[in-house]
């Protein structure tokens, strides 16, 4: 089997499985298997795959045809210009989460020796990106999932920030006694009734516990807002990624005497995506 035949065969299978952009996905999976770029595939259509390469590619196509996410098949996803290992134990990093990271970097960079806490670290893409971009920062991160913490530890080591990050297994603030300059989280925020309407890649493969935020999607967000004052320094910041329809309800959670400043940061579509609040102390 050569490159042209492999792409054609893979694209046909993915097309029948209703995978969007099936030819591009087949090409991308083949490029991953061969460890070549797209230009190589275009320039060498007659390049013959070894039996092992053909077998690995066919397996990858079969997996993608079930709507398993591309990132779980390849085991990686780029975020904030860095490559992150991702497994089915963690959510796949999304571009909109970079809005939270960008804001956090701008705040942390103005603080001498900043300390922050991330709740629900998952793959570690947020905390690792912040530590990579703000060399003076140190972090405490939590996750209820031991498997997610293991992923985050590998990513922290991959990007050489592991000596500045303290990993703790627990539910949100469980086991935390410190106070921080910043607390941030990309919590589960999908309403239970919306779970079944999600794309099969998300609904059937990404960890349900990292998606479901309860009846209205705000169970975890409420807990974070309620408890954050116990763990923030006066003047500290709370940053939370939120759902597309939650902005008004989230803003109502912040008591004005504790949180005089609450901003909602939009994504590229203009949808409020991140809530940023300042704590008076």
ChimeraX attribute file (.defattr): number of C-alpha atoms within 10 A of each C-alpha:
attribute: neighborCount
match mode: 1-to-1
recipient: residues
	/A:1	15
	/A:2	14
	/A:3	23
	/A:4	16
	/A:5	14
	/A:6	20
	/A:7	25
	/A:8	14
	/A:9	17
	/A:10	25
	/A:11	22
	/A:12	14
	/A:13	20
	/A:14	23
	/A:15	17
	/A:16	10
	/A:17	15
	/A:18	12
	/A:19	17
	/A:20	10
	/A:21	11
	/A:22	22
	/A:23	19
	/A:24	14
	/A:25	20
	/A:26	26
	/A:27	22
	/A:28	19
	/A:29	23
	/A:30	27
	/A:31	19
	/A:32	16
	/A:33	19
	/A:34	18
	/A:35	10
	/A:36	12
	/A:37	13
	/A:38	14
	/A:39	9
	/A:40	14
	/A:41	19
	/A:42	12
	/A:43	10
	/A:44	12
	/A:45	14
	/A:46	13
	/A:47	14
	/A:48	15
	/A:49	17
	/A:50	12
	/A:51	10
	/A:52	10
	/A:53	15
	/A:54	19
	/A:55	13
	/A:56	16
	/A:57	23
	/A:58	19
	/A:59	13
	/A:60	21
	/A:61	24
	/A:62	16
	/A:63	16
	/A:64	25
	/A:65	20
	/A:66	16
	/A:67	19
	/A:68	20
	/A:69	20
	/A:70	19
	/A:71	17
	/A:72	21
	/A:73	18
	/A:74	16
	/A:75	14
	/A:76	16
	/A:77	18
	/A:78	16
	/A:79	17
	/A:80	21
	/A:81	8
	/A:82	14
	/A:83	14
	/A:84	26
	/A:85	21
	/A:86	26
	/A:87	21
	/A:88	17
	/A:89	22
	/A:90	26
	/A:91	22
	/A:92	26
	/A:93	21
	/A:94	12
	/A:95	12
	/A:96	15
	/A:97	21
	/A:98	17
	/A:99	17
	/A:100	22
	/A:101	21
	/A:102	15
	/A:103	14
	/A:104	23
	/A:105	16
	/A:106	11
	/A:107	15
	/A:108	22
	/A:109	16
	/A:110	10
	/A:111	12
	/A:112	9
	/A:113	13
	/A:114	18
	/A:115	20
	/A:116	26
	/A:117	27
	/A:118	24
	/A:119	24
	/A:120	26
	/A:121	31
	/A:122	32
	/A:123	27
	/A:124	26
	/A:125	27
	/A:126	25
	/A:127	30
	/A:128	28
	/A:129	22
	/A:130	23
	/A:131	23
	/A:132	17
	/A:133	16
	/A:134	18
	/A:135	13
	/A:136	15
	/A:137	22
	/A:138	20
	/A:139	23
	/A:140	20
	/A:141	27
	/A:142	25
	/A:143	22
	/A:144	18
	/A:145	18
	/A:146	15
	/A:147	16
	/A:148	23
	/A:149	24
	/A:150	16
	/A:151	20
	/A:152	28
	/A:153	21
	/A:154	16
	/A:155	23
	/A:156	24
	/A:157	13
	/A:158	15
	/A:159	15
	/A:160	13
	/A:161	21
	/A:162	19
	/A:163	10
	/A:164	17
	/A:165	21
	/A:166	13
	/A:167	18
	/A:168	20
	/A:169	17
	/A:170	17
	/A:171	13
	/A:172	22
	/A:173	23
	/A:174	13
	/A:175	11
	/A:176	15
	/A:177	9
	/A:178	14
	/A:179	18
	/A:180	21
	/A:181	21
	/A:182	25
	/A:183	26
	/A:184	26
	/A:185	25
	/A:186	22
	/A:187	26
	/A:188	23
	/A:189	23
	/A:190	24
	/A:191	17
	/A:192	15
	/A:193	12
	/A:194	13
	/A:195	18
	/A:196	11
	/A:197	10
	/A:198	11
	/A:199	11
	/A:200	15
	/A:201	14
	/A:202	19
	/A:203	15
	/A:204	16
	/A:205	18
	/A:206	20
	/A:207	16
	/A:208	17
	/A:209	14
	/A:210	18
	/A:211	20
	/A:212	22
	/A:213	22
	/A:214	15
	/A:215	13
	/A:216	14
	/A:217	24
	/A:218	22
	/A:219	17
	/A:220	18
	/A:221	20
	/A:222	14
	/A:223	12
	/A:224	20
	/A:225	18
	/A:226	13
	/A:227	12
	/A:228	20
	/A:229	20
	/A:230	14
	/A:231	18
	/A:232	23
	/A:233	18
	/A:234	15
	/A:235	14
	/A:236	21
	/A:237	26
	/A:238	26
	/A:239	25
	/A:240	24
	/A:241	23
	/A:242	24
	/A:243	20
	/A:244	15
	/A:245	12
	/A:246	17
	/A:247	18
	/A:248	10
	/A:249	10
	/A:250	19
	/A:251	16
	/A:252	10
	/A:253	13
	/A:254	19
	/A:255	12
	/A:256	13
	/A:257	10
	/A:258	14
	/A:259	20
	/A:260	12
	/A:261	14
	/A:262	20
	/A:263	14
	/A:264	20
	/A:265	18
	/A:266	15
	/A:267	17
	/A:268	10
	/A:269	8
	/A:270	9
	/A:271	14
	/A:272	20
	/A:273	24
	/A:274	26
	/A:275	21
	/A:276	21
	/A:277	22
	/A:278	20
	/A:279	23
	/A:280	17
	/A:281	13
